[in-house]
């Protein structure tokens, strides 16, 4: 008949249970942890998601600022060239009126 010997150890962080059976030579070791590894991995994943979200939001804000700056510059250039374009058009009409007097 086979005999069974169970040894249990617990150091406060890890518990270990060893079952030894005579006869078949197989030893089963059951080790349980404190579960802190899962918490550490979960916290690391959460921190990574927060960092990625921060950079994506910051990138979107920078793109919006850059777009506004380009739009403002284009508007300023368009406004500054509108006046001289009207003056050139008026100057072109003045000599034409002098050459072809109204009848």
Protein Blocks (a to p, Z undefined) as FASTA:
>chain_A
ZZdddddddehjaccdddddehjlpacdddddehlmmmmmmmmmmmmmmmmmmmmmmmmm
mmmmmmmmmmmmmmmmmmmmmmmmmmmmmmmmmmmmmmmccZZ
